[in-house]
Amino acid sequence: MPVVRARDLSKSYGSGHTRVDAVKCATFDLEDGEFLALLGPSGSGKTTLLTIVGALLEPTSGQVVIGDRDVTKLRARERTAFRARQIGFVFQSFNLVPYLTARENLTIMSSVAHLDRAEVGRRADRLLEELGIDARRDNLPEQLSGGERQRVAIARALATDPTLILVDEPTASLDTALGIQVVQVLGEEIKKRGKSGIMVTHDSRMARFTDRTISILDGVLTADRPRAAIHSRAR
């Protein structure tokens, strides 16, 4: 069974002549263990679609099933609890708490997800070490480089051991070389831990490091290509 089943998702804002259709009848599956790129230019609707899948935004119509839960039918409080336990987010602006250290940015997730603090602490230590930023564990975000902040953000997304990782433009604040490094690390961590992930990006070079790419334009899914086809197209 797919980890994510999205069916006929649409999101509209306004009405009449001011109506904007940000996403139009989007349907796709995300398989277990798959790392998917959602590729499109600015304003194409890719981030809107990601936030709907992540139960941060309600669709105008359609359905999202994650595992065996139809998240579009959950009440607001249920969605919040589901997100905290089952979904890890990596945002383009990092969204780290500025007055908490790198490690504290991970362990705070224990209270958000109502998990055992000691267990989350042990997991945080392992993640910081495995992602090569253990030496920076006691530094505040402002004392970290862009790449280090993004690695902390990746570690935080994994801290609660979620089923699904959702990533919004992880390379937007990084140069190309560092961006490639971050996406490679992200893909490796998703695979190594048996997770599934969706990454929103406007950069086709980053999409090459995923298993599959779905393109979106003006809110419409326009193409669905496996990695082999992406590599062939890129040559």
RATATA-V374032 format. One record per run of one state. SS is the DSSP state (helix for helix, strand for strand, loop for the rest). FROM is the first residue (numbers start at 1). TO is the last residue. If there is no record, write none. Layout:
# RATATA-V374032
[[SS & FROM & TO] [SS & FROM & TO]]
This chain:
# RATATA-V374032
[[loop & 1 & 3] [strand & 4 & 13] [loop & 14 & 15] [helix & 16 & 18] [loop & 19 & 19] [strand & 20 & 30] [loop & 31 & 34] [strand & 35 & 39] [loop & 40 & 45] [helix & 46 & 53] [loop & 54 & 60] [strand & 61 & 66] [loop & 67 & 68] [strand & 69 & 70] [helix & 71 & 73] [loop & 74 & 75] [helix & 76 & 86] [strand & 87 & 90] [loop & 91 & 100] [strand & 101 & 101] [helix & 102 & 107] [loop & 108 & 108] [helix & 109 & 112] [loop & 113 & 116] [helix & 117 & 130] [loop & 131 & 133] [helix & 134 & 136] [loop & 137 & 139] [strand & 140 & 140] [helix & 141 & 143] [loop & 144 & 145] [helix & 146 & 158] [loop & 159 & 163] [strand & 164 & 168] [loop & 169 & 175] [helix & 176 & 192] [loop & 193 & 195] [strand & 196 & 201] [loop & 202 & 203] [helix & 204 & 207] [loop & 208 & 211] [strand & 212 & 217] [loop & 218 & 219] [strand & 220 & 226] [helix & 227 & 234] [loop & 235 & 235]]
